């Protein structure tokens, strides 16, 4: 049995946990292996990782609710702007912030025909683009 067959026949929680694991690995590669090399602001790495993880979980939880996703992301954007506008961020830091948010939303929201292969392929494309 392949992983994709297991995911389709088992509890949906396993699919969520697998997507979360893929998201955490991708965040680790983007933040610690790429961002960490080129920045002097090391105190910004933990908030990026935490924001990516929390946004993934929020999107997964709101995916099944009746609340529109645009409204939920709008609320998240307001809180993010309030927090991150307290100091000016360089363009590079804003690009990494947008990438972390985008990766987390893509991993949480998009239903690929083949969940494992699709998610991994899209994330590899994003990581290669960053390089």
C-alpha positions in Angstrom: 0.0 0.0 0.0 1.3 3.4 -0.9 1.2 6.5 1.4 -1.5 8.1 -0.8 -3.7 5.0 -0.6 -3.3 5.0 3.2 -4.2 8.7 3.4 -7.4 8.2 1.4 -8.6 5.2 3.3 -7.7 6.2 6.8 -8.8 8.9 9.3 -8.4 12.4 7.8 -6.2 13.3 10.8 -3.3 11.4 9.3 -3.6 13.6 6.1 -3.5 16.7 8.3 -0.5 15.4 10.3 1.4 14.5 7.1 0.7 17.9 5.6 1.8 19.5 8.9 5.1 17.5 8.8 5.7 18.5 5.2 5.0 22.1 6.1 7.4 22.0 9.1 10.2 20.5 6.9 9.7 23.2 4.3 9.7 26.0 6.8 12.8 24.6 8.3 14.6 24.5 5.0 13.4 28.0 4.1 14.1 29.7 7.4 17.0 27.8 9.0 18.9 26.6 5.9 18.3 29.5 3.5 17.3 32.6 5.5 19.8 31.9 8.4 22.7 32.0 5.9 22.0 35.4 4.5 20.7 37.5 7.4 22.2 39.2 10.4 18.8 39.4 12.1 18.6 36.0 13.8 15.9 37.1 16.2 13.4 37.1 13.3 13.7 33.4 12.6 11.6 32.1 15.4 8.6 34.4 14.7 8.7 33.3 11.0 8.6 29.7 12.0 5.9 30.2 14.5 3.8 32.3 12.2 4.0 29.7 9.4 3.0 26.9 11.8 0.1 28.8 13.3 -1.2 30.0 9.9 -1.1 26.4 8.7 -3.1 25.2 11.7 -5.6 28.1 11.4 -6.2 27.5 7.7 -6.7 23.8 8.4 -9.2 24.5 11.1 -11.1 27.1 9.1 -11.1 25.0 6.0 -14.2 23.0 7.2 -16.0 25.9 8.9 -18.6 28.2 7.5 -16.5 31.3 8.0 -15.1 32.5 4.7 -11.4 32.0 4.2 -10.9 35.6 3.0 -12.4 37.0 6.2 -10.1 34.8 8.3 -7.0 35.7 6.4 -8.0 39.3 6.6 -8.1 39.1 10.4 -4.8 37.4 10.4 -3.4 40.1 8.1 -4.6 42.9 10.4 -2.8 41.2 13.4 0.3 40.6 11.4 0.4 44.2 10.2 0.0 45.5 13.7 2.8 43.4 15.0 5.3 43.7 12.1 4.7 47.4 11.4 6.1 48.4 14.8 9.5 48.5 13.1 10.5 48.8 9.4 11.4 45.6 7.8 13.9 45.2 4.9 12.5 44.0 1.6 14.3 40.7 2.0 12.7 40.1 5.4 9.2 41.0 3.9 9.9 38.6 1.1 10.6 35.7 3.5 7.6 36.7 5.6 5.4 36.5 2.5 7.0 33.2 1.4 6.3 31.6 4.8 2.7 32.8 4.8 2.2 31.6 1.2 3.8 28.2 1.8 1.7 27.6 4.9 -1.6 28.6 3.2 -0.8 26.5 0.1 0.1 23.4 2.2 -3.1 23.8 4.3 -5.7 24.8 1.7 -4.9 23.3 -1.7 -6.3 19.9 -2.4 -3.9 18.1 -4.7 -5.1 15.1 -6.7 -2.2 13.2 -5.2 -1.7 14.8 -1.7 1.8 13.6 -1.0 3.3 14.1 -4.5 1.5 17.4 -5.2 2.5 19.0 -1.9 6.1 17.9 -2.1 6.4 19.0 -5.8 4.9 22.5 -5.1 7.2 23.0 -2.1 10.3 21.9 -4.0 9.4 24.4 -6.7 9.1 27.1 -4.1 12.4 26.2 -2.4 14.2 26.1 -5.8 12.8 29.5 -6.6 14.2 30.9 -3.4 17.7 29.5 -4.2 
